[in-house]
């Protein structure tokens, strides 16, 4: 059974979670990674698992090739997305230009 626990279209500077499900919002950003959190988040353990779908909203000004996004970690402060272009970590400036579509399911 999958339960949708958070979702929205968010940027790395969206710290409020307005217009998202369960206030999905950015918690922090540094070179190559963004941490997101939502109301009700807890670090996964033996009884809590998350499945996360991530997409980048297309932008005609986006530098190619398009960035690759993956979940890299679950921390107490939220789940971490790693964002690269090839093998290069995106800069904070590049990350701030991206808009993500995220759906988080609890298993």
SULKAPE-V905029 format. One record per residue. PHI is phi in whole degrees, 0 to 359 (999 if undefined). PSI is psi in degrees with one decimal (999 if undefined). D_LAST is the distance of its C-alpha to the last C-alpha in Angstrom with 1 decimal. Layout:
PHI&PSI&D_LAST  PHI&PSI&D_LAST
This chain:
999&129.8&6.1  249&130.8&5.0  243&124.1&6.7  290&120.2&9.1  247&-14.9&9.9  196&148.3&12.8  193&156.0&15.1  162&173.4&18.7  254&116.3&21.6  223&155.3&22.7  247&166.8&25.3  293&-18.2&25.7  262&7.0&28.2  276&96.8&26.0  260&-2.7&25.8  258&-29.4&25.5  75&17.2&22.5  297&145.1&24.7  63&29.1&23.8  232&166.2&20.0  276&127.1&17.1  57&36.3&16.7  51&47.0&19.4  300&126.2&17.8  205&162.0&20.7  284&142.0&22.3  249&-29.0&22.9  188&156.4&25.2  219&138.0&26.7  213&172.5&28.7  311&120.2&30.1  80&-1.8&27.4  209&148.9&24.4  230&136.2&22.8  256&130.7&20.5  242&152.9&18.4  217&163.3&17.0  213&160.5&16.0  298&129.7&16.6  94&-0.9&14.1  295&140.0&13.0  218&149.1&12.9  299&132.0&13.2  302&144.6&10.3  217&-161.1&11.4  298&-25.2&11.1  252&-9.8&8.8  236&122.1&6.8  228&147.6&5.3  240&145.0&5.8  244&129.4&7.1  235&126.7&10.5  257&130.6&13.2  228&137.8&16.6  220&160.2&20.1  252&131.2&23.5  291&124.4&25.7  300&141.7&28.9  224&126.7&32.0  297&-18.2&35.4  266&3.2&36.5  293&132.1&33.7  292&137.6&35.2  260&151.3&34.5  289&156.7&32.7  299&146.5&29.6  296&153.6&27.4  257&133.2&24.5  238&135.2&21.3  213&154.6&18.5  283&125.2&16.1  250&-20.2&18.2  194&156.1&17.0  240&119.6&14.9  238&169.8&17.7  300&-33.3&18.4  275&-3.6&19.8  143&-175.1&16.9  264&145.2&15.4  251&130.2&18.3  257&131.5&19.2  263&130.9&22.1  233&119.4&24.5  229&161.4&27.4  236&104.3&30.1  70&-122.3&30.9  256&4.9&31.0  263&128.6&32.1  292&136.4&30.0  290&146.4&30.5  285&165.7&32.6  300&-40.3&31.7  299&-44.2&34.0  295&-41.5&32.3  298&-38.4&28.8  293&-18.6&30.1  274&-12.3&31.2  270&147.3&27.8  239&129.2&25.6  251&143.0&21.9  255&119.9&19.6  231&134.9&16.0  234&130.3&12.8  241&125.9&9.7  244&139.5&6.3  263&131.9&3.8  264&999&0.0
